[in-house]
Amino acid sequence: MSNYNIILVSNQVNLCFLCIFFRTLDLSFNLIKTIENLGCLTKVKKLFLVSNKISKIEGLQNLSQLEMIELGANKIRVSTK
């Protein structure tokens, strides 16, 4: 099976339509506030969520093949608690 890639930059997208076979997914610049509805993307190895409005890293537990995630320029803060 070939590798499938999708790049969706500067869009407001609904993640439910995405195919389960994607290896690379770029959802940068999409005003995304939460990481959700990615459970079916079990084959994704690279996930780009740059310059969105994400404040918490969560919803990645089903991405068992994930090797790299890019979350630069979001609203994520590290808590020392």
JOJO-V686262 format. One line per field, one symbol per residue. ss: DSSP state (H for helix, E for strand, L for the rest). burial: I if it has 24 or more other ideal C-beta (glycine too) atoms within 12 Angstrom, else O. A space follows every 50 residues. Layout:
BEGIN
ss=???
burial=???
END
This chain:
BEGIN
ss=LLLEEEELLLLLLLHHHLLLLEEEEELLLLLLLLLLLLLLLLLLLEEELL LLLLLLLLLLLLLLLLLEEELLLLLLLLLLL
burial=OOOOOIOIOOOOOOIOOIOOOIIIIIIIOIOIOOIOOIOOIOIIOIIIIO OIOIOOOOOIOOIOOIOOIOIOOIOOOOOOO
END
